[in-house]
Amino acid sequence: MSTVEPLSGASCATAEKQLQAYVDRALSSEEIVLIEAHLATCERCRNCYQLETVVWEKVKLACAEPCPDSLKLRLRNLCAECGCDD
């Protein structure tokens, strides 16, 4: 069960708060029904949802690519300098 507030009334502000959880599939069945009903009637929120979906896909794609060895070395060096790897 999600920890986000329910969509009673499905205002745009409330729907926008739920979009990330909706994209992440972290909503209850009831919340999904409510947000989908709102998205079906609100072009503005539907556009926000489409943007969230595109961002999610780009992040997923970027994470699928292997990290270059030069970047790994640079990150290790930065961690060593700040002590965050302890």
C-alpha positions as CSV (number, residue, x, y, z in Angstrom):
1,M,0.0,0.0,0.0
2,S,1.3,3.4,-0.9
3,T,1.9,6.2,1.6
4,V,0.6,9.0,-0.6
5,E,-2.7,10.7,0.0
6,P,-5.8,9.4,-1.7
7,L,-7.2,11.1,-4.7
8,S,-10.6,11.9,-3.4
9,G,-11.9,14.6,-5.7
10,A,-8.9,14.1,-7.9
11,S,-7.7,17.7,-8.0
12,C,-4.8,18.4,-10.3
13,A,-2.5,19.2,-7.4
14,T,-3.3,15.9,-5.8
15,A,-2.9,14.0,-9.1
16,E,0.4,15.6,-9.7
17,K,1.6,14.4,-6.3
18,Q,0.6,10.9,-7.3
19,L,2.2,10.8,-10.8
20,Q,5.6,9.5,-9.7
21,A,4.1,6.8,-7.6
22,Y,1.8,5.9,-10.5
23,V,4.7,5.7,-13.0
24,D,6.6,3.6,-10.4
25,R,3.5,1.3,-10.0
26,A,3.5,2.1,-6.3
27,L,-0.2,2.9,-5.9
28,S,-3.1,0.7,-4.6
29,S,-5.7,-0.6,-7.1
30,E,-8.1,2.1,-5.8
31,E,-5.6,4.9,-6.3
32,I,-4.8,3.6,-9.8
33,V,-8.5,3.8,-10.8
34,L,-8.8,7.3,-9.4
35,I,-5.7,8.7,-11.1
36,E,-6.5,7.0,-14.4
37,A,-10.0,8.6,-14.2
38,H,-8.4,12.0,-13.6
39,L,-5.9,11.5,-16.5
40,A,-8.7,10.6,-18.8
41,T,-10.3,14.0,-18.2
42,C,-7.4,16.3,-17.6
43,E,-5.1,17.1,-20.5
44,R,-2.7,19.1,-18.3
45,C,-2.1,16.2,-15.9
46,R,-2.0,13.7,-18.8
47,N,0.8,15.8,-20.4
48,C,2.7,15.7,-17.0
49,Y,2.2,12.0,-16.9
50,Q,3.6,11.6,-20.4
51,L,6.7,13.7,-19.4
52,E,7.2,11.5,-16.3
53,T,7.0,8.4,-18.5
54,V,9.6,9.8,-21.0
55,V,11.9,10.7,-18.2
56,W,11.5,7.2,-16.6
57,E,12.3,5.6,-19.9
58,K,15.4,7.8,-20.5
59,V,16.7,7.0,-17.0
60,K,16.1,3.3,-17.5
61,L,17.9,3.4,-20.8
62,A,20.9,5.3,-19.3
63,C,21.1,2.8,-16.5
64,A,21.3,-0.1,-18.9
65,E,24.5,1.2,-20.5
66,P,27.7,0.1,-18.8
67,C,29.7,2.7,-16.9
68,P,33.0,3.5,-18.7
69,D,36.1,2.6,-16.7
70,S,37.3,6.2,-16.8
71,L,34.1,7.3,-15.1
72,K,34.4,4.6,-12.5
73,L,38.0,5.6,-11.7
74,R,37.0,9.3,-11.4
75,L,34.1,8.4,-9.1
76,R,36.4,6.3,-6.9
77,N,38.9,9.1,-6.7
78,L,36.2,11.6,-5.7
79,C,34.9,9.2,-3.0
80,A,38.4,8.8,-1.7
81,E,38.9,12.5,-1.5
82,C,35.7,13.2,0.5
83,G,35.8,10.0,2.5
84,C,32.3,8.9,1.5
85,D,33.4,5.3,0.8
86,D,34.1,4.6,4.5
